[in-house]
Amino acid sequence: MVKEVNAELDQEWVKLILEAKKIGLSLEEVQAYLRKGGKKETEKEVPSIWS
């Protein structure tokens, strides 16, 4: 079953995500940062999938 969602994007979040991508953060790095509540994870190599 396909559910159609009509959602408005929060422009502040869009700006933050685009800035993260611009400075070279990977999707996984952003997700990990958000999961940790903004606390920095230990440094590790994470492959980028944001080409």
C-alpha positions in Angstrom: 0.0 0.0 0.0 1.4 3.4 -1.0 0.6 6.3 1.3 0.8 9.8 -0.1 2.2 12.4 2.4 1.8 16.1 1.9 4.4 17.7 4.2 6.0 21.1 4.2 9.8 21.0 4.6 11.2 23.1 7.5 13.5 25.6 5.6 15.9 25.9 8.5 16.4 22.1 8.5 16.9 22.2 4.7 19.5 24.9 5.1 21.3 22.9 7.8 21.4 19.7 5.8 22.6 21.5 2.6 25.3 23.2 4.6 26.4 19.8 6.1 26.6 18.4 2.6 28.5 21.4 1.4 31.2 21.0 4.0 31.6 17.3 3.1 29.7 15.5 5.9 28.2 12.2 4.9 24.6 11.2 5.4 25.7 8.7 8.0 27.7 11.4 9.9 24.6 13.7 10.0 22.4 10.9 11.1 24.8 9.7 13.8 25.1 13.3 15.1 21.3 13.7 15.3 20.9 10.3 17.0 23.5 11.3 19.6 21.5 14.4 20.4 24.2 16.7 19.0 27.1 15.0 20.8 30.2 14.3 18.7 30.9 10.7 18.0 34.5 9.3 18.1 36.4 10.0 15.0 36.0 7.3 12.4 36.1 6.9 8.6 32.6 6.9 7.1 32.2 6.5 3.4 30.2 9.4 1.7 27.1 8.5 -0.3 26.3 12.2 -0.9 27.7 12.6 -4.4 
